[in-house]
Amino acid sequence: MSNEPTTPTPTPRPGLLTFLGGVGTVTGSKFLVETDHARIMIDCGLFQGLAEYRRRNRRPLPLDPADVHAVVLTHAHLDHCGYLPRLVADGFRGPVFTTPYTARIAELILRDSAHLLQEEAEHANRHGWSKHRPAVPLYDDKDVERALDLFDPIPHGAEVEITDGTVLRLHPAGHILGSSWAHLTLEDGHTLAASGDLGRPVHPLLNPPEPFTGADVLLMESTYGNRHHEETAAREWFASAVNRTLARGGTVVIPSFAVDRTEVVLHQLAELRRAGRLPAGAPVYVDSPMALATLQIYREAFAARAPELRPEVLAAGEAAISPEPFELIHSLQESLALERSSVPSVLVSASGMATGGRVVHHLRRLLPDPRNTVIVVGFAAEGTRARDLVDGARALKMYGTYVPVRAEVVNVPAFSAHADAAEVIDWLRPAPPPSATYLVHGEPAGSEALRDRIDRELGWTAIVPRSGERVLVR
């Protein structure tokens, strides 16, 4: 038997958390967690909206992507997954952990994003409006395919050991199909949770978020940190806006996110149709290729009786999101043909913030006519056309010219799939207090208001971090 002294096992150092995005804004969510043996990025989102934010997509990250062991995606919205192909182009080769439905929807989102980025670069090169010579897209189709090959879907509730001692578990977040809040146990035993985008307990299609059970450090979204959703009133505003527009012979155009928001809008229109509050002859059109592809995934979720879906929605089946008569617009020719129609109708089209996609063409045509109405049905980030409309813009710039805004504009933020301030507090309340709660993914006013409310009502230590700041997980 040897008498040589044994070398003690070194105590793991505390984890280090870096805020790479999603701070001071509702876009670009990226959070890096580092331990002795792991570098894990929670979400990998694209910055959108103001030019100063979009320019940040081009700045190199303060890390070597090849050194990142894994990416965890909370859900498939572009501001949470849209930077992933660039990370891959710059050297990331690790697994991407997320749920099966998030993986499927992210495939649609990322392919569409690459297409739009390539189109934008080609347009800039043809017309010479970019300062880059030549303009090059942030990433292309090949980068997206390489990123998709890295996806490693895991179901809600399953535990995955990313590296020795670092364990991930995903929980339903009730925001969109497949969305999660994430819980990480680090090498030293400390824990970190990230809310992703937290859904609402009253989401018409999805079950409420699984309750927060606690963590040493929490990343909490604060999109609506200073807002209260007027649920009943909002649905009445929506119904009234639709009815008075159709009555005066106008068209209702609803800029709607292709993922989840379109399904929620269709559910509300179906309810109005069943209640006799939407004229039987008024057609509903869905004009967005991505929305149609996402709608098919939701239909498959209905057929598979996905546990995320509410029991009453499963009982109704596809009728829950089918406001008959409604037509799916597939081709560009069909979309252009809508311009020749004089029939009062409801038109649902992406993108939700009117930053691109077919809805921009429809807005250019419909905004000058006071018979028409634009209904904004969710959060509109600063620097987007939807935000300009909500803020009372008298003209919008599209395709190099200004279009007058004479149509009625109705803002219905309660259709958002983000929890409001009270719903966030209710989600947090049963859990033991973290040592620190960091308010992310919110504009400054929302983050600061939620920080003050968490301090006042829960007595927790809540902080609004700075971009690039580093803190210990302990």
Secondary structure, 3 states (H helix, E strand, C coil): CCCCCCCCCCCCCCEEEEEEECCCCCCCCEEEEECCCCEEEEEECCCCCCHHHHHHHHCCCCCCHHHCCEEECCCCCHHHHCCHHHHHHCCCCCCEEECHHHHHHHHHHHHHHHHHHHHHHHHHHHHCCCCCCCCCCCCCHHHHHHHHCCEEECCCCCEEEEECCEEEEEEECCCCCCCEEEEEECCCCCEEEECCCCCCCCCCCECCCCCCCCCCEEEEECCECCCCCCHHHHHHHHHHHHHHHHHCCCCEEEECCCCCHHHHHHHHHHHHHHCCCCCCCCCEEEECHHHHHHHHHHHHHHHCCCCCECHHHHHHHHHHHCCCCEEEECCHHHHHHHHHCCCCCEEEECCCCCCCCHHHHHHHHHCCCCCCEEEECCCCCCCCHHHHHHCCCCEEEECCEEEECCCEEEECHHHCCCCEHHHHHHHHCCCCCCCEEEEECCCHHHHHHHHHHHHHHHCCCEECCCCCCEEEEC
